[in-house]
């Protein structure tokens, strides 16, 4: 049972590692203003399915790597209470990349669906 | 399971004990930002909720320390370092002359030049800040001044870290080290003063003047020596005079057969120095990591 659960968890994790970048880019491309991590996590929680797909803590390292690759940019602003917050914004390079990724996602989805239907 | 955010952060630190210290610091900053925001939101909705109860739910969404740690390590593995280190098995000679295409060597050279300027600034800032802070502590406004100065030291340490990572290719923190929030003014000053990290950063700032000067002198000396060796054949042929002046105002004309030796020697000297500079850069990166990154 635990073996089985671990396999399922691993599968979910591997899927997430590919899709989370796409999801984050898309959320930020739709937002008019820069968002910080907690806001993004809340938005995903509200629009997502009942079962949480990914842990919120895993979003932060992905945001950071997207920034390092030039797809996002960020500024740190002090908050009224608590530590300073990092606000993320999509770059123009990020937008063009998102378009390409969306195309790949559509192809992948079509392919997997077609196979699963048999 | 976790009664305070600090407990979670400590658990995360333990979970990431094998990870790079800079990565740990980044992960801590992110977790602190998220958890404290979520906690204040939860408290607004339900003021009577205890911190432990609220955190239990928040961490369910955020992920256990174990899950968070593995997420950071996973992404770090996929993220290319700033300066890609090409490790190709090459012959000793190839490695020696390959220094010219090694970005780490050029980065180290540039860093050694810049360190001269930043070193002077850090030293001035540290000495002025420390002496002003201490002497003005007899007045009440000395305390905010001391706090501001200590915070500026942290800011400069982060900046220096970015410089070290960009030029020397050593992974350094990308987020500021956050001092505990929600504290009273004096407590905050006390925490900063008793934090080992603050003092290590100050030591680094003082040390940087000496190192920066040594680096600069080294570069200028070796560069001018190598260039003048290489220039000897051209100088003699162009001016038709000996390149070396002797004691009795006579000029010594180096024989033509020695030209390749001079030019080659100058080139060799610079190549040796590039190799040394690369090593110095790596050493300096390690020192910066030890002094500027808190474990």
Interface residues (C-beta under 8 A of the other chain):
Chain A: X17 X36 X37 X38 X41 X45 X52 X55 X56 X57 X58 X60 X61 X62 X64 X65 X68 X69 X76 X79 X81 X82 X83 X84 X85 X86
Chain B: X26 X27 X29 X30 X31 X32 X33 X34 X36 X37 X38 X40 X41 X61 X62 X63 X67 X68 X71 X72 X74 X75 X76 X78 X79 X174 X175 X176 X178 X181 X182
